[in-house]
């Protein structure tokens, strides 16, 4: 696999049931097979067989189309898996790095990795954090072992 992400997603377009009758569908699948080092002949043969059943129902979504591919059609299933796991944007990753820059400032450079990960989780997964009950958290903390350290 020379490159993980294609410049455009048009080489995946023949996998959509509504696009299976495209004129250049075989060419696009050949490009897909070359890019991801798939067996081109097997991919095209499996796609042609699948097109006979899927082509009659053009309104099927990509995940539903993937679920209809027979397990024996490994090359075609791999092509669907590649498409369904491609990130649509990198905004989530960029947002995480922005949060990291806010959390790990010059004042907090001596923070342990465990604490940094916990704070990052809280910052990135706010919806999970908001769903927790404060009373339950306080009770759990109070029930934990004594954390005081005797100096002396």
C-alpha positions as CSV (number, residue, x, y, z in Angstrom):
1,X,0.0,0.0,0.0
2,X,1.8,3.1,-1.2
3,X,-0.5,5.6,0.2
4,X,-3.4,5.2,2.6
5,X,-5.7,8.0,1.6
6,X,-6.6,8.8,-2.0
7,X,-6.7,12.4,-3.2
8,X,-10.4,12.0,-4.1
9,X,-12.9,9.3,-3.2
10,X,-14.1,8.8,-6.8
11,X,-12.2,5.5,-7.1
12,X,-14.6,4.1,-4.5
13,X,-17.8,5.4,-6.3
14,X,-18.5,2.0,-8.0
15,X,-19.1,0.5,-4.6
16,X,-22.2,2.6,-4.1
17,X,-25.2,0.7,-5.5
18,X,-26.5,3.7,-7.3
19,X,-23.2,4.1,-9.2
20,X,-22.6,0.4,-10.2
21,X,-23.7,1.1,-13.8
22,X,-21.0,3.9,-14.4
23,X,-19.2,3.7,-17.7
24,X,-15.7,3.8,-16.1
25,X,-16.6,1.7,-13.0
26,X,-14.1,-1.1,-13.9
27,X,-11.3,1.5,-14.4
28,X,-12.0,3.0,-11.0
29,X,-12.0,-0.4,-9.4
30,X,-8.7,-1.2,-11.1
31,X,-7.2,2.0,-9.7
32,X,-8.5,1.0,-6.3
33,X,-7.0,-2.5,-6.5
34,X,-3.7,-1.0,-7.6
35,X,-3.6,1.6,-4.9
36,X,-4.4,-0.9,-2.0
37,X,-2.7,-3.9,-3.5
38,X,-5.8,-6.0,-3.9
39,X,-6.2,-8.8,-6.5
40,X,-7.7,-6.8,-9.4
41,X,-9.2,-9.8,-11.2
42,X,-10.9,-11.1,-8.1
43,X,-12.2,-7.7,-7.1
44,X,-13.7,-7.1,-10.5
45,X,-15.2,-10.6,-10.7
46,X,-16.7,-10.3,-7.2
47,X,-18.0,-6.7,-8.0
48,X,-19.7,-7.9,-11.2
49,X,-21.5,-10.7,-9.3
50,X,-22.5,-8.4,-6.5
51,X,-23.7,-5.7,-9.0
52,X,-26.3,-8.1,-10.3
53,X,-28.1,-8.2,-6.9
54,X,-27.3,-4.7,-5.7
55,X,-27.9,-2.9,-9.0
56,X,-31.6,-3.6,-8.7
57,X,-31.8,-1.6,-5.5
58,X,-29.9,1.7,-6.1
59,X,-31.0,3.3,-2.8
60,X,-29.0,1.0,-0.5
61,X,-26.5,2.9,1.8
62,X,-22.8,2.0,1.9
63,X,-23.0,0.1,5.2
64,X,-26.0,-1.8,4.1
65,X,-24.3,-2.6,0.8
66,X,-21.3,-3.9,2.7
67,X,-23.5,-6.1,4.9
68,X,-25.0,-7.7,1.7
69,X,-21.6,-8.7,0.3
70,X,-21.2,-12.4,0.7
71,X,-18.4,-13.4,3.1
72,X,-16.7,-15.4,0.3
73,X,-16.1,-12.2,-1.6
74,X,-13.0,-11.2,0.4
75,X,-11.6,-8.7,-2.1
76,X,-14.9,-6.8,-2.4
77,X,-15.4,-6.8,1.4
78,X,-11.9,-5.4,1.8
79,X,-12.7,-2.6,-0.6
80,X,-15.8,-1.7,1.3
81,X,-13.9,-1.9,4.6
82,X,-11.3,0.5,3.3
83,X,-14.0,3.0,2.2
84,X,-16.0,2.8,5.4
85,X,-12.9,3.3,7.6
86,X,-11.5,6.4,5.7
87,X,-11.8,9.5,7.8
88,X,-14.0,12.1,6.3
89,X,-12.0,15.0,7.7
90,X,-9.1,15.5,10.0
91,X,-11.1,18.0,12.2
92,X,-11.4,15.6,15.1
93,X,-7.6,15.1,15.2
94,X,-6.9,18.8,14.9
95,X,-9.4,19.6,17.7
96,X,-7.6,17.0,20.0
97,X,-4.3,18.7,19.4
98,X,-5.8,22.1,20.1
99,X,-7.1,20.7,23.4
100,X,-3.7,19.3,24.2
101,X,-2.0,22.7,23.6
102,X,-4.5,24.2,26.1
103,X,-4.1,21.6,28.7
104,X,-0.3,21.2,28.6
105,X,0.8,24.8,28.9
106,X,4.1,26.0,30.2
107,X,2.7,26.0,33.7
108,X,1.8,22.3,33.5
109,X,4.9,20.8,31.9
110,X,5.7,18.7,34.9
111,X,2.4,16.9,34.7
112,X,2.5,13.0,34.6
113,X,1.5,11.1,31.5
114,X,-1.4,9.5,33.4
115,X,-2.8,12.9,34.5
116,X,-2.4,14.4,31.0
117,X,-4.3,11.5,29.5
118,X,-7.1,11.8,32.1
119,X,-7.4,15.6,31.4
120,X,-7.3,15.0,27.7
121,X,-10.1,12.4,28.0
122,X,-12.2,14.9,30.0
123,X,-11.6,17.7,27.5
124,X,-12.3,15.6,24.3
125,X,-15.1,13.5,25.6
126,X,-17.2,16.2,27.3
127,X,-20.5,14.5,26.5
128,X,-19.5,11.4,28.5
129,X,-18.2,13.6,31.4
130,X,-21.5,15.6,31.4
131,X,-23.5,12.4,31.7
132,X,-21.8,11.4,35.0
133,X,-23.6,12.2,38.2
134,X,-21.5,14.5,40.5
135,X,-23.0,12.9,43.6
136,X,-21.9,9.4,42.4
137,X,-18.4,10.7,41.7
138,X,-18.1,12.3,45.2
139,X,-19.4,9.1,46.9
140,X,-16.9,7.0,44.9
141,X,-14.1,9.3,45.8
142,X,-15.1,9.4,49.5
143,X,-15.3,5.6,49.6
144,X,-11.8,5.2,48.2
145,X,-8.8,4.5,50.5
146,X,-7.2,7.2,52.5
147,X,-4.8,9.2,50.4
148,X,-3.0,11.1,53.1
149,X,0.7,10.6,53.5
150,X,2.2,10.7,57.0
151,X,5.2,13.0,57.0
152,X,7.3,12.1,59.9
